[in-house]
């Protein structure tokens, strides 16, 4: 059976999205709602649509790739239901007529039948331009409350979610190595390898206990946070699983300046205390996350030019990291594009 999500050309991508829309329309017939409009949102590890009903209510429909089993998707929804009981404002799964929150929908012959979920819609807006210090503080506070609540979750026997640690990092590095030549010079890739060795060595020194490790969102960049009156709320828990709390915290810092990163930490400490070495470990996770992001995007030829353009910043961070200089709370000067490292 062919993977519904596999495509290499724009024509194949167009065909994929045509199949996906038919799947979405078929799946909606299994729910008790009078939907009027379906609007494509995006294609990544899921195909997502906004669903509008005759009453004006909105939902999020997700078509899942074969990267997630039914047990993993069910477990995500169980985790979200738990967070709601703890007072957190997060998306929730919608139950179909058959009593299940995860539907498997047939598609064209030869393709795997994907799983589909319908979620409550999270009202709010993404940050437009630079966020304020107050918003950054509240983001940190929100992440702290998420981690505090998640620490009380007791997994049922059938609970299945991925783990984001040294092993998942190594898998991402293997993928990155295959595509590194599309946007990195040999010298730049050598720096990436040195930095990844340092990250792996540092991960081995972090104690994995209930204070440092647990269920996390695992993808808390600004694109997965919406604001309502300056209050931030997390969305898109598709990647949620087990990992270090600092790994979760650093994701949102990637696109922030040093002052706003500090505000995120201050907001987090309003809820949970950070240990004395948190900046050092956050820098390890910063480099880890940076490389994982590039691994994810490196196989898409449409992203190559953007990845090349970002290296004046990425390599500047990696250079500071390799030379043992703290960078998280300091302004870093991007490399000159004429630097030898930038020549591929």
N, C-alpha and C positions, 0 to 999 in steps of 0.2 A: 504494500500500500504506500502511496506517495504522501509525503508531508504536505499538508495544505499550505504551509507558510513558506515553502521553499520557492524562491524566484531569483533569477539572475539578470533578467532584462526588464525594461519598462513594460513590454507587452505582457510578460509573465506576471508582473506586479498588477497590471490592470486586470488580468484574468482572475488573479487571486482575490482582488477586491470585489469583483463581480460575483464570484462564488460566495464570498463572505457576506455580502448584503442579502443574498438569497437565504443563507443560513440564518442570519439575524431575523429576517422576516418570518421564517418558519418557526424559529424558537419563540418569538413573541406570541404566537398563537397558543402557547401553553400557559400563558399567564392571564389572570383576570384583570386586564386593563384595556381600556379603549385607546390604543395608541393612534396618533395621526401622522406623526412625522419622525423619520429616522435620518440622523445626520452623522456622517463619518467624522471621527475625531482624529484617529491616528493608527499607525501600524508599527508595532514593535514586537515584544514578546506576546502581545495580544492584538487583536483588531478591536477597536473600541468605537462605539456609537453613542450619541445622545438621543434618547427617546423622549418625545413629547406626546402628552396625552390630550384628550379633548378637554379635560378639566384644567389644563395648564401645568400639571405636575410633570416633572422630568425624572428620568432614570438614566443609568449608565449600563449599557450592554457590552459584555466582553466575550469575544470568541478566543479561546485559549489555544496556544500551540501545544504540541506534544511534549514540551519541556516540563509540563506540570501534569501529574497524575490526578485522577479524581480525588484520591485521598488527600493530596496536597491542597487542592482547591477547597475541598470541604474543610480542611484544617484552618485555612486562611479565614474562612467565614466564621468558624467557631471562635477564633481569636478575636475577630472584630466584634462579635456578639458579646464576648466577655468584656472588651474595652468599653462598650456602651453601658454595661452594668456598673462600671466604675466611674461613670459620669463623663467619659470622653466623647467628643463629637467626631465620629468617624463614619465612613460609608458602611452600609449593612446589606447583606444578601436578601433578595426577595424570593419568597417561596412560590413555586409554580403549583398548578392544580394538583399534581401528583404528590405534593408534599415535600418535594426535593428542591434544594437551592442550586443544584448542579444538574444541568440538562445535557444529554448527548444527542446531537442533531445530525441526521444523515446529510450527506452531500453527494456530489457527482461520483459515479462509479470510478474506482481506482484511487480515491483519496480517503484518508483516514477521517472517520466521523469525529468532529471536534466537540469539546465540552464548551458549554455556554453558561454564563451567569448574568443575572440582572441585579443591579445594585441601586441603592438609593442614591440620589444625586446630591452632591455637596454644593450648596450655594456659596458664592464668594467669587473673588477675583484673584488672579495671580498678580504678583508684584510687578508693577510697571516701572521700569527704570530702577534707580537706586532705592533700596529700602531705608527706612529711618532707623535711628538708634533704638527707639521704642519698639519698632517692629522686630528688630534683631533680638532685643531682650525678651520679647514675648515668644519668639521662636524657640529660644533656649529654654524658657519656662515650659512651653508646650512639650518639648522633647523630654524634659525632666519628668513631667507628669505621665507621659507615655511610658517611660522606662519604669517609673514607680508602680504604675498599674500593672504592667506586663510581668513584673517580678512576682506578682501574686497569682499568676495563672498556673493552674495545675493541669498538665496535659492528660487527656484521656488516652486509653491504650492505642487507639487508631490514629493518633495525631502524627502527621507527617509534614515537616517543613524543612527546607534546605538549611545547611550550615555555612556561614560565611567566615572562613578562617584561612589558615595557611594552605590547606588543600585546595580550596576554591580559588585562592589567589594563584597558585601554581597552574591550575587549569587555564585561568585567564592569561597568564604569562605565555603559556604554550601557544595559545591562539594569537597573541600579540606578536610573538616571534615570527609566525608564518606571514604576517602582513606588515611587519615593521619597515621593510624596504620600500613600501609605497610612500612613506612620509618621513622616514628617519635616515640620516646618513649612517654609515658603519660606525663612526666615532660616537654619534649620539646614541645609537643602540647599545654600544659598549657601556655608556654611562647608565642607561636604563638597567642593564644587567647588574652592574655594580650596586646600584641603588636597591634593586629587588633583593639581592643577596643580603643587604643590610636590613631591609624590612623583615625578611624571613628570620634572620638571627634575632632581631628585636622581639618579634612575636613570641619566640620561645621563652622570653624572659617575663612575659605577662602572665600572672596567675589567673587561671580560668575558674572563677568562683561566682557565687550569687551576687557579689557586689560589682563585678566587672563584666559579667557575661550572662546573656539571657535572650529572651525573644525581643527582636528589634524590627523596625520598619525596613531597614537596609537599603533605602533609596530616597533619603530625605533631602533631595536637592530642592531648590526653590520652585521648580516646575511641579513638584508634588506637594505644594503647600498653597492653600487658598486663604485669603483674608476676608473677614467680615468685620467691618469697622475696626480695622487694625488688629483684630484678634486672629491669629493663624490657626489653621486646622490641617491635619495631614490627610492626604488622599493617596490612592494607588498603592495598596499593600501587597501587590502581586509578588514582590520579592521578599516579603517578610519571612523571617526565619531566625535561626540562632546565630548570635554573633556578639562581639564586644560592644558595650554601650558607647565607648569612645569612637568606634568605627561608625556608629550611627550618627553621633554628634558632629563628626567632622564633615559629613557629606554636604551639609548646607553651607559650610564655611568656604568651600571651593571657589565660589563666585563672589565672596565678600572681601572688603578691604580689612586691614588689621584691626581697626577700631571697632568695626561691626562684629568681627570674630570675637573680640573681647566681650562685647555686649551679649552675644549668644552664650558665652560661658558664664557670665554673671547671671543671666536669666536661668540657666540650668541649675546653678548653685542656689538659686532661690528655692529649689525643690530638693535637689540631691547634691551632696558634697563631692567635689572632685579631689583626687589624691594629689600629693605634692608634686608628682612627676607627670601631671596630666598634659602639659604643653608638649613635653618630649614625646609622649606616646601619641598624642594627636598628630604630631608631625609625621610619625611613622605611618599612621593610618591615612594621612593626607597623601603621601606618596603612593601608598597602596591603592587608594581610591582613584587617584589620577591615572595610574596604569590600567586599572580595571576599566575605567571609562574609555580609554583609548583602545583597549582590547575589544570592547563591545562595538565600537564604531569603525574600527580599522578595516573590516571586511566589506564595508559599503563604499564603492568607488565614488559615490556622490559626496562623500564626507572627506575625501582625501585632501582637497585644497584647504579646507577648514582646519584639518589636523596639522597640516604643514604650518599654517599661519599661527597656530597656538604654541608652536615649539619655542618661540622666543621667550615665552613665559614658563612653560613646562620645564625646559632645560635649565632655566635660571633657578627654579626651585630645586631641581635635582642636584645642581651644582652646589648650592648652599647645603643641601642635605648631606652630600658626600663629604663636604669639607667640615662638617660638624658644626655649622653655624645655625642657630635658631632662626626660623623664618616666619613662623605662623603669625606673630604679632608685630612684624617689622615689614616695612615697604621694601619690596624686592625690585631691583632694576632689571627689566627684560634684556635679553641678549641682543646685541647688534646683529641684524640679519646677515651681515657680511662675516660674522664669526665663522671660523672653520667648522664648528659643530653643526652649523645650519646648511652646509653644502652637502647635498645628497648625490 
